[in-house]
Amino acid sequence: MNEMILLEHVGKSFGDFQVLQDINLSVAPGEKIVICGPSGSGKSTLIRCINRLAPHDTGTIIVEQQDVASKQGSEHVRREVGMVFQNFNLFPHLSVVDNCTLAPMKVRGLSKQEADDLAMTYLRRVHISEQAHKKPCQLSGGQQQRVAIARALCMNPKVMLFDEPTSALDPEMVGEVLEVMTELALDGMTMLCVTHEMGFARKVADRVVFMDAGRIVEIAPPTEFFDNPQHARSRAFLSQISH
């Protein structure tokens, strides 16, 4: 199998604190992976290592046959892997559409018209094209997160990484973001999503990765993970959350 993403024996430390320990994971093209676990288990660091926002210390991370630690691989990841953050990270001084066109123009070399057309295509896809000329501060949290997803999609990424994309939202706004993510998943996008939304994991994930204390404890299809978790730590985690 030609994996889209391959992690082998990946480790990461911040000072004396080891955040990731011996992480091994392969992700097939089009596969949807949900990463869950208690706070501080290394989930966000794991996906940040994939796109080099947090360079790993040991082991190997391969994305589309490119070692992300190499200069060429690092540049490849920045072009081909989209990232959606917990807190939107939109440029406050730019309009919605200009937030979406900046990277395609600078990185892909698109003209302003090409980038505008592309941005409107993806803003329509996330159901927010009518807000294209507003500033982020004029939008709700859920709307801002949908803009952040559209902005990532404007680079036509091969992979989308989501770092707890709904955790900063008011509860009534969570559904609109999860709906957009579900549509992406159904379209066949390769996705890794760190989330506490277990209903989304049940519905969308091909596999659930459960992490604790910097290690992968269990990997299973969602039905198996939720209905018959194999590890005591997984069972304890699931007993504390509603799903």
MARZANU-170616 format. One record per residue (C-alpha): residue in three letters; z, y, x. Coordinates in steps of 0.2 Angstrom, whole numbers, plus 5000, padded with zeros to 4 digits. Layout:
N
<res:Ala; pz:Z; py:Y; px:X>
...
REM end
This chain:
243
<res:Met; pz:5000; py:5000; px:5000>
<res:Asn; pz:4996; py:5017; px:5006>
<res:Glu; pz:5012; py:5026; px:5002>
<res:Met; pz:5011; py:5045; px:4998>
<res:Ile; pz:5029; py:5047; px:5006>
<res:Leu; pz:5038; py:5035; px:5018>
<res:Leu; pz:5055; py:5038; px:5024>
<res:Glu; pz:5062; py:5026; px:5038>
<res:His; pz:5080; py:5027; px:5045>
<res:Val; pz:5081; py:5046; px:5041>
<res:Gly; pz:5097; py:5054; px:5046>
<res:Lys; pz:5103; py:5073; px:5045>
<res:Ser; pz:5119; py:5081; px:5050>
<res:Phe; pz:5125; py:5099; px:5049>
<res:Gly; pz:5137; py:5100; px:5063>
<res:Asp; pz:5149; py:5085; px:5063>
<res:Phe; pz:5145; py:5082; px:5045>
<res:Gln; pz:5132; py:5068; px:5042>
<res:Val; pz:5123; py:5072; px:5026>
<res:Leu; pz:5110; py:5058; px:5026>
<res:Gln; pz:5113; py:5041; px:5034>
<res:Asp; pz:5099; py:5028; px:5037>
<res:Ile; pz:5088; py:5033; px:5022>
<res:Asn; pz:5073; py:5022; px:5018>
<res:Leu; pz:5062; py:5025; px:5004>
<res:Ser; pz:5043; py:5023; px:5000>
<res:Val; pz:5034; py:5032; px:4986>
<res:Ala; pz:5018; py:5027; px:4979>
<res:Pro; pz:5004; py:5039; px:4974>
<res:Gly; pz:5008; py:5045; px:4956>
<res:Glu; pz:5025; py:5038; px:4956>
<res:Lys; pz:5040; py:5047; px:4948>
<res:Ile; pz:5056; py:5046; px:4957>
<res:Val; pz:5072; py:5053; px:4950>
<res:Ile; pz:5086; py:5055; px:4963>
<res:Cys; pz:5104; py:5056; px:4956>
<res:Gly; pz:5122; py:5055; px:4961>
<res:Pro; pz:5138; py:5065; px:4963>
<res:Ser; pz:5138; py:5082; px:4970>
<res:Gly; pz:5138; py:5082; px:4989>
<res:Ser; pz:5129; py:5065; px:4990>
<res:Gly; pz:5114; py:5072; px:5000>
<res:Lys; pz:5101; py:5072; px:4986>
<res:Ser; pz:5095; py:5090; px:4989>
<res:Thr; pz:5095; py:5088; px:5007>
<res:Leu; pz:5084; py:5073; px:5006>
<res:Ile; pz:5070; py:5082; px:4997>
<res:Arg; pz:5072; py:5097; px:5008>
<res:Cys; pz:5069; py:5086; px:5023>
<res:Ile; pz:5053; py:5080; px:5015>
<res:Asn; pz:5045; py:5097; px:5015>
<res:Arg; pz:5054; py:5103; px:5031>
<res:Leu; pz:5065; py:5116; px:5024>
<res:Ala; pz:5079; py:5105; px:5032>
<res:Pro; pz:5072; py:5096; px:5047>
<res:His; pz:5079; py:5079; px:5049>
<res:Asp; pz:5087; py:5073; px:5065>
<res:Thr; pz:5083; py:5055; px:5066>
<res:Gly; pz:5071; py:5043; px:5059>
<res:Thr; pz:5053; py:5047; px:5052>
<res:Ile; pz:5046; py:5055; px:5037>
<res:Ile; pz:5028; py:5052; px:5033>
<res:Val; pz:5018; py:5062; px:5020>
<res:Glu; pz:5000; py:5056; px:5017>
<res:Gln; pz:5000; py:5047; px:5034>
<res:Gln; pz:5006; py:5063; px:5043>
<res:Asp; pz:5022; py:5064; px:5052>
<res:Val; pz:5031; py:5079; px:5045>
<res:Ala; pz:5040; py:5083; px:5062>
<res:Ser; pz:5023; py:5086; px:5070>
<res:Lys; pz:5015; py:5104; px:5069>
<res:Gln; pz:5000; py:5097; px:5060>
<res:Gly; pz:5011; py:5087; px:5048>
<res:Ser; pz:5022; py:5101; px:5045>
<res:Glu; pz:5008; py:5112; px:5040>
<res:His; pz:5001; py:5098; px:5029>
<res:Val; pz:5017; py:5097; px:5020>
<res:Arg; pz:5018; py:5116; px:5017>
<res:Arg; pz:5000; py:5115; px:5009>
<res:Glu; pz:5001; py:5099; px:4999>
<res:Val; pz:5019; py:5098; px:4993>
<res:Gly; pz:5025; py:5109; px:4980>
<res:Met; pz:5044; py:5113; px:4978>
<res:Val; pz:5053; py:5120; px:4963>
<res:Phe; pz:5071; py:5126; px:4966>
<res:Gln; pz:5087; py:5127; px:4956>
<res:Asn; pz:5086; py:5146; px:4956>
<res:Phe; pz:5068; py:5150; px:4953>
<res:Asn; pz:5065; py:5160; px:4970>
<res:Leu; pz:5052; py:5171; px:4962>
<res:Phe; pz:5048; py:5188; px:4970>
<res:Pro; pz:5056; py:5201; px:4959>
<res:His; pz:5045; py:5215; px:4963>
<res:Leu; pz:5029; py:5205; px:4959>
<res:Ser; pz:5022; py:5201; px:4941>
<res:Val; pz:5022; py:5183; px:4935>
<res:Val; pz:5003; py:5182; px:4939>
<res:Asp; pz:5005; py:5189; px:4957>
<res:Asn; pz:5019; py:5177; px:4961>
<res:Cys; pz:5007; py:5163; px:4957>
<res:Thr; pz:4992; py:5170; px:4967>
<res:Leu; pz:5001; py:5175; px:4983>
<res:Ala; pz:5000; py:5158; px:4991>
<res:Pro; pz:4983; py:5152; px:4986>
<res:Met; pz:4976; py:5168; px:4993>
<res:Lys; pz:4986; py:5168; px:5009>
<res:Val; pz:4986; py:5149; px:5012>
<res:Arg; pz:4970; py:5143; px:5003>
<res:Gly; pz:4959; py:5158; px:5006>
<res:Leu; pz:4955; py:5161; px:4988>
<res:Ser; pz:4948; py:5177; px:4982>
<res:Lys; pz:4959; py:5188; px:4970>
<res:Gln; pz:4948; py:5183; px:4956>
<res:Glu; pz:4948; py:5164; px:4960>
<res:Ala; pz:4967; py:5165; px:4962>
<res:Asp; pz:4970; py:5175; px:4946>
<res:Asp; pz:4959; py:5162; px:4936>
<res:Leu; pz:4969; py:5148; px:4944>
<res:Ala; pz:4986; py:5156; px:4940>
<res:Met; pz:4981; py:5159; px:4922>
<res:Thr; pz:4976; py:5141; px:4920>
<res:Tyr; pz:4993; py:5135; px:4926>
<res:Leu; pz:5002; py:5148; px:4916>
<res:Arg; pz:4994; py:5142; px:4901>
<res:Arg; pz:4998; py:5124; px:4906>
<res:Val; pz:5017; py:5128; px:4906>
<res:His; pz:5015; py:5138; px:4890>
<res:Ile; pz:5019; py:5155; px:4897>
<res:Ser; pz:5002; py:5164; px:4900>
<res:Glu; pz:5007; py:5178; px:4888>
<res:Gln; pz:5020; py:5184; px:4900>
<res:Ala; pz:5008; py:5185; px:4915>
<res:His; pz:5010; py:5203; px:4918>
<res:Lys; pz:5029; py:5205; px:4916>
<res:Lys; pz:5041; py:5205; px:4930>
<res:Pro; pz:5053; py:5190; px:4932>
<res:Cys; pz:5068; py:5200; px:4927>
<res:Gln; pz:5060; py:5202; px:4910>
<res:Leu; pz:5060; py:5183; px:4907>
<res:Ser; pz:5073; py:5171; px:4902>
<res:Gly; pz:5079; py:5158; px:4914>
<res:Gly; pz:5069; py:5144; px:4906>
<res:Gln; pz:5053; py:5155; px:4907>
<res:Gln; pz:5056; py:5160; px:4925>
<res:Gln; pz:5058; py:5141; px:4929>
<res:Arg; pz:5041; py:5138; px:4921>
<res:Val; pz:5033; py:5152; px:4931>
<res:Ala; pz:5040; py:5143; px:4947>
<res:Ile; pz:5032; py:5127; px:4942>
<res:Ala; pz:5016; py:5136; px:4938>
<res:Arg; pz:5017; py:5144; px:4955>
<res:Ala; pz:5019; py:5128; px:4964>
<res:Leu; pz:5005; py:5120; px:4954>
<res:Cys; pz:4993; py:5134; px:4960>
<res:Met; pz:4993; py:5126; px:4977>
<res:Asn; pz:4986; py:5110; px:4969>
<res:Pro; pz:4999; py:5100; px:4978>
<res:Lys; pz:4998; py:5081; px:4980>
<res:Val; pz:5017; py:5080; px:4977>
<res:Met; pz:5030; py:5090; px:4967>
<res:Leu; pz:5048; py:5091; px:4973>
<res:Phe; pz:5061; py:5097; px:4960>
<res:Asp; pz:5078; py:5102; px:4966>
<res:Glu; pz:5090; py:5102; px:4951>
<res:Pro; pz:5077; py:5113; px:4941>
<res:Thr; pz:5088; py:5114; px:4925>
<res:Ser; pz:5105; py:5116; px:4932>
<res:Ala; pz:5105; py:5135; px:4933>
<res:Leu; pz:5098; py:5136; px:4915>
<res:Asp; pz:5107; py:5139; px:4898>
<res:Pro; pz:5108; py:5123; px:4889>
<res:Glu; pz:5095; py:5129; px:4876>
<res:Met; pz:5083; py:5132; px:4889>
<res:Val; pz:5084; py:5115; px:4898>
<res:Gly; pz:5072; py:5107; px:4885>
<res:Glu; pz:5057; py:5118; px:4888>
<res:Val; pz:5058; py:5115; px:4907>
<res:Leu; pz:5060; py:5096; px:4905>
<res:Glu; pz:5045; py:5096; px:4893>
<res:Val; pz:5034; py:5104; px:4906>
<res:Met; pz:5040; py:5092; px:4919>
<res:Thr; pz:5037; py:5077; px:4907>
<res:Glu; pz:5019; py:5083; px:4904>
<res:Leu; pz:5016; py:5084; px:4923>
<res:Ala; pz:5023; py:5066; px:4925>
<res:Leu; pz:5012; py:5060; px:4911>
<res:Asp; pz:4997; py:5068; px:4920>
<res:Gly; pz:5000; py:5057; px:4935>
<res:Met; pz:5008; py:5069; px:4947>
<res:Thr; pz:5018; py:5061; px:4961>
<res:Met; pz:5036; py:5068; px:4958>
<res:Leu; pz:5053; py:5067; px:4966>
<res:Cys; pz:5066; py:5075; px:4955>
<res:Val; pz:5084; py:5078; px:4959>
<res:Thr; pz:5092; py:5080; px:4942>
<res:His; pz:5108; py:5076; px:4932>
<res:Glu; pz:5097; py:5075; px:4916>
<res:Met; pz:5098; py:5056; px:4913>
<res:Gly; pz:5088; py:5057; px:4897>
<res:Phe; pz:5073; py:5064; px:4907>
<res:Ala; pz:5076; py:5050; px:4920>
<res:Arg; pz:5076; py:5036; px:4907>
<res:Lys; pz:5060; py:5043; px:4899>
<res:Val; pz:5050; py:5048; px:4914>
<res:Ala; pz:5055; py:5039; px:4930>
<res:Asp; pz:5047; py:5024; px:4938>
<res:Arg; pz:5062; py:5021; px:4948>
<res:Val; pz:5079; py:5029; px:4949>
<res:Val; pz:5087; py:5032; px:4966>
<res:Phe; pz:5106; py:5033; px:4966>
<res:Met; pz:5114; py:5041; px:4981>
<res:Asp; pz:5132; py:5043; px:4987>
<res:Ala; pz:5140; py:5049; px:5003>
<res:Gly; pz:5123; py:5052; px:5011>
<res:Arg; pz:5116; py:5035; px:5008>
<res:Ile; pz:5105; py:5027; px:4995>
<res:Val; pz:5116; py:5015; px:4986>
<res:Glu; pz:5104; py:5008; px:4973>
<res:Ile; pz:5086; py:5009; px:4968>
<res:Ala; pz:5080; py:5002; px:4951>
<res:Pro; pz:5068; py:5005; px:4936>
<res:Pro; pz:5078; py:5016; px:4924>
<res:Thr; pz:5081; py:5002; px:4911>
<res:Glu; pz:5089; py:4991; px:4924>
<res:Phe; pz:5099; py:5006; px:4932>
<res:Phe; pz:5106; py:5012; px:4916>
<res:Asp; pz:5108; py:4996; px:4907>
<res:Asn; pz:5113; py:4985; px:4921>
<res:Pro; pz:5118; py:4994; px:4937>
<res:Gln; pz:5121; py:4982; px:4952>
<res:His; pz:5133; py:4993; px:4962>
<res:Ala; pz:5151; py:4997; px:4958>
<res:Arg; pz:5148; py:5015; px:4963>
<res:Ser; pz:5133; py:5017; px:4952>
<res:Arg; pz:5143; py:5010; px:4937>
<res:Ala; pz:5157; py:5022; px:4940>
<res:Phe; pz:5145; py:5037; px:4941>
<res:Leu; pz:5136; py:5031; px:4925>
<res:Ser; pz:5153; py:5029; px:4916>
<res:Gln; pz:5157; py:5047; px:4919>
<res:Ile; pz:5141; py:5055; px:4912>
<res:Ser; pz:5133; py:5054; px:4895>
<res:His; pz:5115; py:5047; px:4894>
REM end
